[in-house]
Amino acid sequence: MRHLRVTAAQFIARVLPDSYETRLGGPDPEGLHHLLATVHADFSCPPTAHTVSWQDCYDAAQQRPLPHKAGFLLDERAEPVPVPAHVRGEAADRAREAQIAAVRIRRTAAGTPLGNQG
C-alpha cells in the first residue's frame, strides 16, 4: 500500500486558543504575529543575492504560531540572535522590539501546556 507524504505544517495551528493567544500576544496578538514575521523576513532576506523573496519568507513565518515565530529570533538559550548587518535603521529598531517580545513569549510559553503548538 502506498502512503502519501504529508507535511506537518498543516497540523500546526497559526492561532492558538484565545487564552494562549492573549497571554502570549498581549493586547494586539495579530500585530505581534505581523511584527515577528516581518523581522524574520528582514533577517532572512538580504537586499541582494537572495533566491527566496522577502514575501515568501514572511508568508512562511506568518503560518506559524507565536512561540515558533519567537524561536526564529532566538538562539538555543532563548537569547536574541545578533541583528544581521544588512538590517539597519528602522528595520533594526523593529528587530530589537521583536526580540524583546520573542524573549517574553518564549518565557511565557515555557510554563504553558501548549503541546506541539509551542
C-alpha beads as a LAMMPS data file, in Angstrom:
LAMMPS data file: protein, C-alpha beads

118 atoms
117 bonds

1 atom types
1 bond types

-500.0 500.0 xlo xhi
-500.0 500.0 ylo yhi
-500.0 500.0 zlo zhi

Masses

1 110.0

Atoms # bond

1 1 1 0.000 0.000 0.000
2 1 1 1.355 3.383 -0.967
3 1 1 1.325 6.202 1.608
4 1 1 1.257 9.826 0.603
5 1 1 3.717 12.139 2.256
6 1 1 2.070 14.765 4.458
7 1 1 3.800 17.856 5.797
8 1 1 3.391 18.520 9.487
9 1 1 2.790 22.245 8.932
10 1 1 -0.844 21.645 8.074
11 1 1 -1.429 20.244 11.566
12 1 1 0.084 23.221 13.396
13 1 1 -2.391 25.973 14.118
14 1 1 -1.267 29.530 13.379
15 1 1 -3.564 30.983 16.013
16 1 1 -3.599 29.313 19.401
17 1 1 -6.747 29.114 21.567
18 1 1 -7.804 32.568 22.806
19 1 1 -6.414 32.249 26.306
20 1 1 -2.934 31.365 24.999
21 1 1 -3.022 33.871 22.159
22 1 1 -3.867 36.691 24.563
23 1 1 -1.336 35.575 27.172
24 1 1 1.479 35.342 24.604
25 1 1 0.464 38.129 22.239
26 1 1 -0.677 40.787 24.668
27 1 1 -3.326 43.331 23.721
28 1 1 -2.656 43.015 19.944
29 1 1 -1.718 39.419 19.086
30 1 1 -2.295 39.942 15.358
31 1 1 0.070 42.913 15.329
32 1 1 2.683 40.805 17.109
33 1 1 2.262 37.998 14.560
34 1 1 2.954 40.581 11.843
35 1 1 5.951 42.091 13.657
36 1 1 7.673 38.737 14.257
37 1 1 7.062 37.529 10.683
38 1 1 8.336 40.847 9.286
39 1 1 11.541 40.719 11.313
40 1 1 12.110 37.072 10.374
41 1 1 11.820 38.017 6.692
42 1 1 14.133 41.011 7.220
43 1 1 16.734 38.734 8.847
44 1 1 16.423 36.010 6.223
45 1 1 16.476 38.137 3.092
46 1 1 19.478 40.378 2.480
47 1 1 18.788 43.089 -0.114
48 1 1 20.925 41.413 -2.793
49 1 1 21.777 37.890 -3.949
50 1 1 18.966 36.054 -2.199
51 1 1 16.971 33.479 -4.149
52 1 1 13.862 33.470 -1.941
53 1 1 11.685 36.573 -1.966
54 1 1 11.043 38.619 1.152
55 1 1 7.310 37.953 0.758
56 1 1 7.868 34.175 0.660
57 1 1 9.914 34.345 3.888
58 1 1 7.224 36.493 5.500
59 1 1 4.431 34.145 4.388
60 1 1 6.291 31.075 5.664
61 1 1 6.758 32.654 9.089
62 1 1 3.225 34.046 9.182
63 1 1 1.820 30.487 9.053
64 1 1 3.420 29.599 12.404
65 1 1 2.103 30.178 15.958
66 1 1 3.684 32.858 18.170
67 1 1 6.099 30.517 20.025
68 1 1 7.507 29.269 16.712
69 1 1 7.861 32.806 15.356
70 1 1 9.662 33.802 18.554
71 1 1 12.054 30.904 18.063
72 1 1 13.150 32.324 14.697
73 1 1 14.649 35.326 16.527
74 1 1 16.249 33.490 19.458
75 1 1 19.150 31.090 19.896
76 1 1 19.016 27.754 21.753
77 1 1 19.451 29.546 25.108
78 1 1 16.428 31.768 24.346
79 1 1 18.692 34.783 23.849
80 1 1 18.211 37.154 20.894
81 1 1 20.333 36.301 17.864
82 1 1 22.543 39.141 16.594
83 1 1 20.800 41.532 14.236
84 1 1 22.274 40.889 10.763
85 1 1 24.447 43.659 9.306
86 1 1 22.046 44.219 6.408
87 1 1 19.230 45.141 8.828
88 1 1 19.627 48.852 9.572
89 1 1 17.743 51.927 10.676
90 1 1 14.035 51.490 11.286
91 1 1 14.248 47.768 10.499
92 1 1 16.925 47.325 13.203
93 1 1 14.750 49.174 15.725
94 1 1 11.824 46.933 14.774
95 1 1 14.082 43.885 15.182
96 1 1 15.097 44.841 18.719
97 1 1 11.437 45.378 19.652
98 1 1 10.541 41.976 18.186
99 1 1 13.387 40.255 20.027
100 1 1 12.216 41.654 23.362
101 1 1 8.741 40.289 22.608
102 1 1 10.227 36.951 21.480
103 1 1 12.074 36.512 24.785
104 1 1 8.844 37.258 26.683
105 1 1 6.878 34.812 24.519
106 1 1 9.468 32.053 24.989
107 1 1 9.467 32.503 28.778
108 1 1 5.682 32.601 28.991
109 1 1 5.224 29.614 26.664
110 1 1 7.753 27.539 28.614
111 1 1 5.347 27.280 31.535
112 1 1 2.254 26.799 29.404
113 1 1 0.900 23.421 28.237
114 1 1 0.766 24.180 24.503
115 1 1 1.552 20.657 23.302
116 1 1 3.091 20.543 19.834
117 1 1 1.979 24.126 19.147
118 1 1 4.589 25.673 21.447

Bonds

1 1 1 2
2 1 2 3
3 1 3 4
4 1 4 5
5 1 5 6
6 1 6 7
7 1 7 8
8 1 8 9
9 1 9 10
10 1 10 11
11 1 11 12
12 1 12 13
13 1 13 14
14 1 14 15
15 1 15 16
16 1 16 17
17 1 17 18
18 1 18 19
19 1 19 20
20 1 20 21
21 1 21 22
22 1 22 23
23 1 23 24
24 1 24 25
25 1 25 26
26 1 26 27
27 1 27 28
28 1 28 29
29 1 29 30
30 1 30 31
31 1 31 32
32 1 32 33
33 1 33 34
34 1 34 35
35 1 35 36
36 1 36 37
37 1 37 38
38 1 38 39
39 1 39 40
40 1 40 41
41 1 41 42
42 1 42 43
43 1 43 44
44 1 44 45
45 1 45 46
46 1 46 47
47 1 47 48
48 1 48 49
49 1 49 50
50 1 50 51
51 1 51 52
52 1 52 53
53 1 53 54
54 1 54 55
55 1 55 56
56 1 56 57
57 1 57 58
58 1 58 59
59 1 59 60
60 1 60 61
61 1 61 62
62 1 62 63
63 1 63 64
64 1 64 65
65 1 65 66
66 1 66 67
67 1 67 68
68 1 68 69
69 1 69 70
70 1 70 71
71 1 71 72
72 1 72 73
73 1 73 74
74 1 74 75
75 1 75 76
76 1 76 77
77 1 77 78
78 1 78 79
79 1 79 80
80 1 80 81
81 1 81 82
82 1 82 83
83 1 83 84
84 1 84 85
85 1 85 86
86 1 86 87
87 1 87 88
88 1 88 89
89 1 89 90
90 1 90 91
91 1 91 92
92 1 92 93
93 1 93 94
94 1 94 95
95 1 95 96
96 1 96 97
97 1 97 98
98 1 98 99
99 1 99 100
100 1 100 101
101 1 101 102
102 1 102 103
103 1 103 104
104 1 104 105
105 1 105 106
106 1 106 107
107 1 107 108
108 1 108 109
109 1 109 110
110 1 110 111
111 1 111 112
112 1 112 113
113 1 113 114
114 1 114 115
115 1 115 116
116 1 116 117
117 1 117 118
